[in-house]
Amino acid sequence: MGKNLVGNHIRKLRFNHDEMTQQQLADKVGVTRQTIVALEKGNYSPSLELAFRIAHAFNLPLEEVFFYGDQPKQ
């Protein structure tokens, strides 16, 4: 398995939530800002627990934050 197939809409969601910073999201879910950067760039797939914490931070279901496979950017 080569390429990371787990994608996300975190960057767009942060912008749509009062332009939340990466640091603010990181603090809210208990990770470093660098983790949020890596997630947004697609360089890191979160644990299931972290994925749920991020979805909860946006008050959205998991599948509205993360997707598997190729999906066009919204």
N, CA, C and O atoms as a GROMACS GRO file, in nm:
protein
  296
    1MET      N    1   0.084  -0.118   0.000
    1MET     CA    2   0.000   0.000   0.000
    1MET      C    3   0.088   0.124   0.000
    1MET      O    4   0.170   0.142   0.090
    2GLY      N    5   0.071   0.206  -0.096
    2GLY     CA    6   0.154   0.324  -0.106
    2GLY      C    7   0.089   0.448  -0.051
    2GLY      O    8   0.109   0.485   0.065
    3LYS      N    9   0.013   0.512  -0.136
    3LYS     CA   10  -0.043   0.643  -0.104
    3LYS      C   11  -0.149   0.636   0.006
    3LYS      O   12  -0.227   0.541   0.016
    4ASN      N   13  -0.147   0.740   0.089
    4ASN     CA   14  -0.246   0.752   0.195
    4ASN      C   15  -0.383   0.778   0.133
    4ASN      O   16  -0.400   0.876   0.062
    5LEU      N   17  -0.480   0.690   0.158
    5LEU     CA   18  -0.611   0.704   0.096
    5LEU      C   19  -0.715   0.769   0.187
    5LEU      O   20  -0.830   0.786   0.146
    6VAL      N   21  -0.677   0.804   0.309
    6VAL     CA   22  -0.771   0.872   0.398
    6VAL      C   23  -0.754   1.022   0.378
    6VAL      O   24  -0.648   1.079   0.402
    7GLY      N   25  -0.861   1.085   0.333
    7GLY     CA   26  -0.860   1.230   0.311
    7GLY      C   27  -0.950   1.298   0.411
    7GLY      O   28  -1.022   1.234   0.488
    8ASN      N   29  -0.945   1.430   0.410
    8ASN     CA   30  -1.028   1.504   0.504
    8ASN      C   31  -1.060   1.643   0.451
    8ASN      O   32  -1.002   1.691   0.354
    9HIS      N   33  -1.154   1.707   0.519
    9HIS     CA   34  -1.197   1.843   0.486
    9HIS      C   35  -1.164   1.938   0.601
    9HIS      O   36  -1.233   2.038   0.619
   10ILE      N   37  -1.062   1.907   0.678
   10ILE     CA   38  -1.032   1.984   0.798
   10ILE      C   39  -1.004   2.130   0.768
   10ILE      O   40  -1.056   2.219   0.836
   11ARG      N   41  -0.924   2.156   0.668
   11ARG     CA   42  -0.889   2.295   0.637
   11ARG      C   43  -1.013   2.378   0.606
   11ARG      O   44  -1.029   2.488   0.658
   12LYS      N   45  -1.100   2.325   0.522
   12LYS     CA   46  -1.224   2.394   0.486
   12LYS      C   47  -1.313   2.412   0.609
   12LYS      O   48  -1.372   2.518   0.628
   13LEU      N   49  -1.323   2.309   0.690
   13LEU     CA   50  -1.406   2.316   0.810
   13LEU      C   51  -1.354   2.420   0.909
   13LEU      O   52  -1.432   2.492   0.970
   14ARG      N   53  -1.223   2.426   0.924
   14ARG     CA   54  -1.166   2.528   1.013
   14ARG      C   55  -1.204   2.668   0.965
   14ARG      O   56  -1.243   2.754   1.044
   15PHE      N   57  -1.193   2.689   0.835
   15PHE     CA   58  -1.226   2.819   0.778
   15PHE      C   59  -1.373   2.853   0.802
   15PHE      O   60  -1.407   2.967   0.834
   16ASN      N   61  -1.459   2.753   0.786
   16ASN     CA   62  -1.603   2.774   0.802
   16ASN      C   63  -1.646   2.782   0.948
   16ASN      O   64  -1.761   2.816   0.976
   17HIS      N   65  -1.558   2.753   1.039
   17HIS     CA   66  -1.588   2.765   1.182
   17HIS      C   67  -1.511   2.884   1.239
   17HIS      O   68  -1.419   2.869   1.319
   18ASP      N   69  -1.552   3.002   1.196
   18ASP     CA   70  -1.492   3.128   1.242
   18ASP      C   71  -1.342   3.135   1.219
   18ASP      O   72  -1.268   3.192   1.300
   19GLU      N   73  -1.296   3.076   1.110
   19GLU     CA   74  -1.155   3.076   1.074
   19GLU      C   75  -1.068   3.026   1.190
   19GLU      O   76  -0.968   3.088   1.227
   20MET      N   77  -1.109   2.913   1.246
   20MET     CA   78  -1.036   2.848   1.354
   20MET      C   79  -0.892   2.821   1.310
   20MET      O   80  -0.869   2.774   1.199
   21THR      N   81  -0.798   2.851   1.396
   21THR     CA   82  -0.657   2.825   1.362
   21THR      C   83  -0.624   2.678   1.383
   21THR      O   84  -0.697   2.605   1.450
   22GLN      N   85  -0.514   2.637   1.324
   22GLN     CA   86  -0.467   2.500   1.347
   22GLN      C   87  -0.439   2.478   1.495
   22GLN      O   88  -0.469   2.371   1.548
   23GLN      N   89  -0.383   2.578   1.561
   23GLN     CA   90  -0.353   2.565   1.704
   23GLN      C   91  -0.480   2.552   1.787
   23GLN      O   92  -0.484   2.472   1.881
   24GLN      N   93  -0.582   2.628   1.753
   24GLN     CA   94  -0.708   2.618   1.826
   24GLN      C   95  -0.769   2.479   1.814
   24GLN      O   96  -0.816   2.422   1.912
   25LEU      N   97  -0.768   2.423   1.693
   25LEU     CA   98  -0.820   2.288   1.674
   25LEU      C   99  -0.734   2.188   1.749
   25LEU      O  100  -0.786   2.098   1.815
   26ALA      N  101  -0.603   2.203   1.740
   26ALA     CA  102  -0.511   2.112   1.810
   26ALA      C  103  -0.539   2.112   1.960
   26ALA      O  104  -0.545   2.006   2.022
   27ASP      N  105  -0.556   2.230   2.018
   27ASP     CA  106  -0.585   2.241   2.161
   27ASP      C  107  -0.718   2.175   2.195
   27ASP      O  108  -0.731   2.110   2.299
   28LYS      N  109  -0.815   2.191   2.108
   28LYS     CA  110  -0.949   2.137   2.131
   28LYS      C  111  -0.950   1.984   2.132
   28LYS      O  112  -1.026   1.923   2.206
   29VAL      N  113  -0.866   1.924   2.048
   29VAL     CA  114  -0.867   1.777   2.036
   29VAL      C  115  -0.748   1.710   2.105
   29VAL      O  116  -0.738   1.587   2.105
   30GLY      N  117  -0.659   1.789   2.162
   30GLY     CA  118  -0.550   1.733   2.241
   30GLY      C  119  -0.430   1.680   2.164
   30GLY      O  120  -0.371   1.580   2.203
   31VAL      N  121  -0.395   1.748   2.055
   31VAL     CA  122  -0.276   1.711   1.978
   31VAL      C  123  -0.193   1.836   1.953
   31VAL      O  124  -0.232   1.945   1.994
   32THR      N  125  -0.081   1.820   1.886
   32THR     CA  126   0.002   1.936   1.852
   32THR      C  127  -0.048   1.999   1.721
   32THR      O  128  -0.119   1.937   1.643
   33ARG      N  129  -0.008   2.124   1.701
   33ARG     CA  130  -0.040   2.192   1.575
   33ARG      C  131   0.021   2.117   1.457
   33ARG      O  132  -0.037   2.111   1.349
   34GLN      N  133   0.140   2.060   1.479
   34GLN     CA  134   0.207   1.985   1.372
   34GLN      C  135   0.124   1.864   1.328
   34GLN      O  136   0.127   1.827   1.211
   35THR      N  137   0.051   1.804   1.421
   35THR     CA  138  -0.036   1.692   1.385
   35THR      C  139  -0.147   1.739   1.293
   35THR      O  140  -0.180   1.672   1.195
   36ILE      N  141  -0.205   1.854   1.323
   36ILE     CA  142  -0.311   1.910   1.238
   36ILE      C  143  -0.256   1.943   1.100
   36ILE      O  144  -0.321   1.918   0.999
   37VAL      N  145  -0.135   2.000   1.096
   37VAL     CA  146  -0.070   2.030   0.968
   37VAL      C  147  -0.054   1.903   0.886
   37VAL      O  148  -0.087   1.900   0.767
   38ALA      N  149  -0.003   1.798   0.949
   38ALA     CA  150   0.019   1.670   0.879
   38ALA      C  151  -0.113   1.611   0.829
   38ALA      O  152  -0.119   1.557   0.719
   39LEU      N  153  -0.218   1.621   0.909
   39LEU     CA  154  -0.350   1.572   0.868
   39LEU      C  155  -0.400   1.647   0.746
   39LEU      O  156  -0.444   1.587   0.648
   40GLU      N  157  -0.393   1.780   0.751
   40GLU     CA  158  -0.442   1.862   0.640
   40GLU      C  159  -0.366   1.836   0.511
   40GLU      O  160  -0.424   1.840   0.402
   41LYS      N  161  -0.237   1.809   0.522
   41LYS     CA  162  -0.156   1.781   0.403
   41LYS      C  163  -0.174   1.638   0.352
   41LYS      O  164  -0.126   1.604   0.244
   42GLY      N  165  -0.243   1.555   0.430
   42GLY     CA  166  -0.261   1.416   0.389
   42GLY      C  167  -0.140   1.330   0.417
   42GLY      O  168  -0.128   1.221   0.361
   43ASN      N  169  -0.051   1.376   0.504
   43ASN     CA  170   0.070   1.300   0.536
   43ASN      C  171   0.050   1.208   0.656
   43ASN      O  172   0.141   1.133   0.693
   44TYR      N  173  -0.067   1.213   0.716
   44TYR     CA  174  -0.091   1.138   0.839
   44TYR      C  175  -0.237   1.097   0.846
   44TYR      O  176  -0.326   1.178   0.822
   45SER      N  177  -0.261   0.970   0.877
   45SER     CA  178  -0.397   0.923   0.900
   45SER      C  179  -0.420   0.916   1.050
   45SER      O  180  -0.340   0.856   1.122
   46PRO      N  181  -0.526   0.977   1.099
   46PRO     CA  182  -0.548   0.979   1.243
   46PRO      C  183  -0.594   0.845   1.296
   46PRO      O  184  -0.646   0.762   1.221
   47SER      N  185  -0.575   0.825   1.425
   47SER     CA  186  -0.636   0.709   1.489
   47SER      C  187  -0.786   0.727   1.484
   47SER      O  188  -0.835   0.838   1.461
   48LEU      N  189  -0.859   0.621   1.504
   48LEU     CA  190  -1.004   0.630   1.505
   48LEU      C  191  -1.051   0.725   1.615
   48LEU      O  192  -1.143   0.804   1.594
   49GLU      N  193  -0.988   0.717   1.731
   49GLU     CA  194  -1.024   0.805   1.842
   49GLU      C  195  -1.002   0.951   1.806
   49GLU      O  196  -1.089   1.035   1.832
   50LEU      N  197  -0.888   0.984   1.747
   50LEU     CA  198  -0.861   1.122   1.708
   50LEU      C  199  -0.958   1.168   1.600
   50LEU      O  200  -1.004   1.282   1.603
   51ALA      N  201  -0.989   1.083   1.506
   51ALA     CA  202  -1.084   1.119   1.400
   51ALA      C  203  -1.219   1.156   1.462
   51ALA      O  204  -1.281   1.254   1.421
   52PHE      N  205  -1.264   1.078   1.559
   52PHE     CA  206  -1.390   1.110   1.625
   52PHE      C  207  -1.381   1.240   1.704
   52PHE      O  208  -1.477   1.318   1.706
   53ARG      N  209  -1.268   1.264   1.770
   53ARG     CA  210  -1.252   1.390   1.845
   53ARG      C  211  -1.256   1.510   1.753
   53ARG      O  212  -1.314   1.613   1.787
   54ILE      N  213  -1.194   1.498   1.636
   54ILE     CA  214  -1.196   1.608   1.539
   54ILE      C  215  -1.338   1.630   1.487
   54ILE      O  216  -1.383   1.744   1.480
   55ALA      N  217  -1.407   1.523   1.451
   55ALA     CA  218  -1.545   1.537   1.404
   55ALA      C  219  -1.632   1.601   1.512
   55ALA      O  220  -1.715   1.687   1.482
   56HIS      N  221  -1.612   1.560   1.636
   56HIS     CA  222  -1.688   1.615   1.748
   56HIS      C  223  -1.658   1.765   1.765
   56HIS      O  224  -1.748   1.843   1.797
   57ALA      N  225  -1.534   1.805   1.743
   57ALA     CA  226  -1.496   1.946   1.755
   57ALA      C  227  -1.573   2.033   1.656
   57ALA      O  228  -1.602   2.149   1.683
   58PHE      N  229  -1.606   1.975   1.541
   58PHE     CA  230  -1.684   2.047   1.440
   58PHE      C  231  -1.833   2.018   1.450
   58PHE      O  232  -1.913   2.072   1.374
   59ASN      N  233  -1.869   1.932   1.545
   59ASN     CA  234  -2.009   1.892   1.565
   59ASN      C  235  -2.068   1.831   1.438
   59ASN      O  236  -2.180   1.862   1.397
   60LEU      N  237  -1.987   1.743   1.375
   60LEU     CA  238  -2.027   1.678   1.251
   60LEU      C  239  -2.005   1.528   1.262
   60LEU      O  240  -1.924   1.482   1.343
   61PRO      N  241  -2.078   1.449   1.181
   61PRO     CA  242  -2.050   1.306   1.176
   61PRO      C  243  -1.912   1.282   1.112
   61PRO      O  244  -1.865   1.362   1.032
   62LEU      N  245  -1.852   1.173   1.148
   62LEU     CA  246  -1.718   1.138   1.100
   62LEU      C  247  -1.706   1.146   0.948
   62LEU      O  248  -1.606   1.197   0.896
   63GLU      N  249  -1.807   1.096   0.878
   63GLU     CA  250  -1.798   1.090   0.732
   63GLU      C  251  -1.810   1.227   0.664
   63GLU      O  252  -1.789   1.237   0.543
   64GLU      N  253  -1.844   1.331   0.738
   64GLU     CA  254  -1.845   1.465   0.681
   64GLU      C  255  -1.711   1.536   0.699
   64GLU      O  256  -1.688   1.643   0.643
   65VAL      N  257  -1.623   1.475   0.778
   65VAL     CA  258  -1.490   1.530   0.801
   65VAL      C  259  -1.385   1.449   0.726
   65VAL      O  260  -1.294   1.506   0.665
   66PHE      N  261  -1.399   1.317   0.729
   66PHE     CA  262  -1.301   1.227   0.667
   66PHE      C  263  -1.367   1.144   0.558
   66PHE      O  264  -1.486   1.116   0.562
   67PHE      N  265  -1.286   1.105   0.461
   67PHE     CA  266  -1.333   1.016   0.355
   67PHE      C  267  -1.221   0.920   0.319
   67PHE      O  268  -1.104   0.947   0.344
   68TYR      N  269  -1.259   0.808   0.259
   68TYR     CA  270  -1.163   0.707   0.218
   68TYR      C  271  -1.164   0.698   0.067
   68TYR      O  272  -1.269   0.694   0.004
   69GLY      N  273  -1.046   0.696   0.009
   69GLY     CA  274  -1.032   0.683  -0.135
   69GLY      C  275  -1.027   0.819  -0.203
   69GLY      O  276  -1.018   0.922  -0.137
   70ASP      N  277  -1.034   0.817  -0.333
   70ASP     CA  278  -1.029   0.940  -0.411
   70ASP      C  279  -1.164   1.010  -0.405
   70ASP      O  280  -1.267   0.952  -0.438
   71GLN      N  281  -1.160   1.133  -0.364
   71GLN     CA  282  -1.281   1.215  -0.360
   71GLN      C  283  -1.241   1.356  -0.398
   71GLN      O  284  -1.143   1.409  -0.345
   72PRO      N  285  -1.315   1.416  -0.488
   72PRO     CA  286  -1.279   1.554  -0.525
   72PRO      C  287  -1.289   1.647  -0.406
   72PRO      O  288  -1.375   1.630  -0.320
   73LYS      N  289  -1.202   1.746  -0.403
   73LYS     CA  290  -1.205   1.846  -0.296
   73LYS      C  291  -1.331   1.929  -0.311
   73LYS      O  292  -1.371   1.968  -0.421
   74GLN      N  293  -1.393   1.957  -0.196
   74GLN     CA  294  -1.515   2.037  -0.198
   74GLN      C  295  -1.485   2.181  -0.171
   74GLN      O  296  -1.576   2.264  -0.168
   0.00000   0.00000   0.00000
